């Protein structure tokens, strides 16, 4: 892979020679360290640091892939003790850990911790992994990182200056992994499919409550994974990480998923749908987790804790290398043989895990600002208490998995997204008549306020129909028997939480394009009723049982129009079709 030398502006790319690797300047004290754990480097300083590291150590490589909304490219930095950076070769021999940092640049703990990690690996200050290659996106949200300030992280205890949550176009990138509104997300997909990581870590900072822990973990919801892989994550990987950190005197808790209340009564696990980083990576059977450090703890402690967690995860991958490889391979094989796929989930209230939680007593007292009741924690009143964590989910709805999807060529934006995610697509070389299952959108609700540039749909319902349709040359067939199987189902089935439909990609079908003038349709509607006794019976019954309908003359005419051959076929017709097995 290419090495990169950073001169701030412009970027110069070159391959380092052996002589260049022998640079005498080997001072790799980070900005975090020189500031005694109170500051985090700028974007320019981060890239310059890794560029310098890659010049000195042949085990470290830096490269650029894609672009971002800021105009700057994304970087990936890879540590491999074998100095081999061809991922096609790496995957045959080793497991890959991908670490993402700075998706929210104000949450900079992972940026600093990973700089320490890669340096210490390169310098042999921690045990050299034999079975694991470590790859990182050193700073994902470059636009947000360039927008530095000292005030927007209202609750956060350091660093002194940091980046902003929104990217260059003010998108929250940790909501963009399905809709791909940003160049950042498209570049991430390119990196992800190049690396194809076995394990993924996304480093964050969070605070929904106050408690004693510096570290919290948010593993992807195990019930959503292939059973064996999910069971292994929940019963082996997670406990091993907790035990390893406890041995190091770094206690860790599952992510404290509460807001406006105290955690002492227990809480449920956060369900990471595919819009989030770990929900997205899970679609390719990657074992994913978020690190959520507690923002009220000192910055130095948060960075050091994140560092120790990543070191522990490397040790776990080392010990479980063969098992992880085997289970992931098994998951890809098994997923294409399944007949149904769960698309909606709720917390399983019948199951929970016991956890000895270390918190602070909290109480509601009168606010001196609003005079209402406010929540206050008392750090002088720590406690340990056994609580229940509801970390099991159960499926509430499943779909029958089709053999393939048919996507008309006019929906090129969908095809582009599939190609970005390396979905295998076939194109019809001639007009073809195919029997398919089609969906009519039966019902949906829409958010009243914007969310990340969209007005999201939810509670979508469809009505299926079997049809024989003439598809045109150039239309696309996408078979589900491929690595991208889960991605296809999660995006193309309208009723999934993060479907392309719910993200507004098909809103044009929701607007009726042709209508009627009542003075014209009245006569035709009467003729329709006279010629169809069965329809007239349905019409009369609806008026009888629906008082609002019986009093609304326009609704009656519209109902008749929608039950006539004049009603346009495209309205509410979902334009992605299913070829059944």
Helices and strands as residue ranges (DSSP letters): E 3-6, E 11-14, H 18-21, H 31-34, H 43-56, E 60-65, E 74-79, H 87-93, E 95-100, H 109-122, E 132-137, H 142-146, G 173-175, H 183-195, E 199-206, E 215-219, G 222-224, H 227-232, I 233-237, H 238-247, E 252-254, G 263-265, E 267-268, H 277-282, E 287-294, H 299-319, H 321-335, E 340-347, E 353-366, E 373-390, E 393-400, E 404-407, H 412-420, E 426-427, E 432-446, E 457-471, E 476-479, H 485-492, G 507-510, H 518-531, H 533-545, H 547-550, H 553-562, E 573-579
